[in-house]
Amino acid sequence: MTRQEIRIQTRIIHELSCFMMMNGQDAFSISVEKQQGRTHFVLRLGSIEAPLLERIKEKVNQPREIEVETYGWELVGDHDTKSEFKILGLLVDYMRVECTEDAVV
């Protein structure tokens, strides 16, 4: 794994955790799983309100842009977390949500 790939993955973890905390989620976990050359980020929380989940889906499910992987956070800097979360969607290929009786994954 290259240094740039590690930077991108740690930025994704940072953005996810910061967004969750800024939106009142105080109990969640993020795990990283490598499978068949792909990296999966698993965000697990006990519950989430439907409007917040929809907002996350809207922001994350957008076409990936390779240029953002290189320049994205340098251009945005450390501004408002809500605007930074838009960049997160440009760094990931897809998002899937599963709701069970005791968790949202």
ROVEXMI-326668 format. One record per residue (C-alpha): residue number from 0; x, y, z; residue in one letter. Coordinates in nm, 3 decimals. Layout:
     i        px        py        pz   aa
   NUM         X         Y         Z    A
...
This chain:
     i        px        py        pz   aa
     0     0.000     0.000     0.000    M
     1     0.138     0.340    -0.092    T
     2     0.174     0.632     0.142    R
     3    -0.090     0.822    -0.059    Q
     4    -0.338     0.535    -0.019    E
     5    -0.278     0.534     0.356    I
     6    -0.332     0.912     0.370    R
     7    -0.662     0.877     0.183    I
     8    -0.783     0.595     0.407    Q
     9    -0.695     0.778     0.728    T
    10    -0.869     1.089     0.594    R
    11    -1.184     0.885     0.530    I
    12    -1.176     0.756     0.890    I
    13    -1.121     1.110     1.019    H
    14    -1.408     1.255     0.815    E
    15    -1.649     0.980     0.918    L
    16    -1.572     1.010     1.289    S
    17    -1.577     1.391     1.287    C
    18    -1.910     1.397     1.102    F
    19    -2.065     1.149     1.344    M
    20    -1.952     1.346     1.650    M
    21    -2.056     1.682     1.503    M
    22    -2.402     1.535     1.446    N
    23    -2.453     1.404     1.798    G
    24    -2.352     1.042     1.748    Q
    25    -2.159     0.955     2.063    D
    26    -2.149     0.575     2.030    A
    27    -2.010     0.435     1.706    F
    28    -1.718     0.232     1.576    S
    29    -1.528     0.235     1.250    I
    30    -1.338    -0.068     1.129    S
    31    -1.124    -0.116     0.822    V
    32    -1.137    -0.446     0.636    E
    33    -0.917    -0.541     0.341    K
    34    -1.075    -0.795     0.109    Q
    35    -0.968    -0.898    -0.242    Q
    36    -0.768    -0.581    -0.306    G
    37    -1.045    -0.354    -0.180    R
    38    -1.071    -0.156     0.140    T
    39    -1.404    -0.157     0.324    H
    40    -1.483     0.096     0.594    F
    41    -1.751    -0.032     0.829    V
    42    -1.928     0.228     1.040    L
    43    -2.143     0.071     1.311    R
    44    -2.384     0.263     1.534    L
    45    -2.676     0.167     1.753    G
    46    -2.927     0.387     1.575    S
    47    -2.949     0.686     1.347    I
    48    -3.232     0.922     1.263    E
    49    -3.366     0.882     0.910    A
    50    -3.296     1.245     0.802    P
    51    -2.930     1.217     0.903    L
    52    -2.894     0.882     0.726    L
    53    -3.046     1.028     0.410    E
    54    -2.810     1.326     0.429    R
    55    -2.513     1.091     0.458    I
    56    -2.629     0.882     0.162    K
    57    -2.679     1.194    -0.048    E
    58    -2.332     1.327     0.030    K
    59    -2.140     0.999     0.001    V
    60    -2.314     0.846    -0.301    N
    61    -2.165     1.065    -0.571    Q
    62    -1.919     0.985    -0.849    P
    63    -1.561     0.929    -0.734    R
    64    -1.306     1.184    -0.854    E
    65    -0.942     1.080    -0.863    I
    66    -0.819     1.442    -0.853    E
    67    -0.980     1.489    -0.511    V
    68    -0.775     1.198    -0.376    E
    69    -0.464     1.401    -0.445    T
    70    -0.574     1.760    -0.387    Y
    71    -0.914     1.751    -0.214    G
    72    -0.841     1.828     0.148    W
    73    -0.554     2.063     0.062    E
    74    -0.800     2.277    -0.133    L
    75    -1.072     2.265     0.130    V
    76    -0.851     2.292     0.438    G
    77    -1.002     2.260     0.785    D
    78    -1.328     2.442     0.723    H
    79    -1.680     2.346     0.820    D
    80    -1.718     1.969     0.861    T
    81    -2.041     1.962     0.664    K
    82    -1.865     2.092     0.352    S
    83    -1.570     1.855     0.405    E
    84    -1.805     1.558     0.420    F
    85    -1.894     1.630     0.056    K
    86    -1.534     1.549    -0.032    I
    87    -1.565     1.213     0.141    L
    88    -1.812     1.106    -0.126    G
    89    -1.554     1.186    -0.391    L
    90    -1.303     0.952    -0.225    L
    91    -1.518     0.636    -0.203    V
    92    -1.663     0.409    -0.469    D
    93    -1.992     0.316    -0.303    Y
    94    -2.185     0.307     0.021    M
    95    -2.418     0.038     0.155    R
    96    -2.640     0.061     0.465    V
    97    -2.777    -0.234     0.659    E
    98    -3.022    -0.190     0.946    C
    99    -3.064    -0.472     1.196    T
   100    -3.259    -0.485     1.520    E
   101    -2.960    -0.369     1.723    D
   102    -2.736    -0.175     1.481    A
   103    -2.701     0.031     1.167    V
   104    -2.403    -0.082     0.959    V
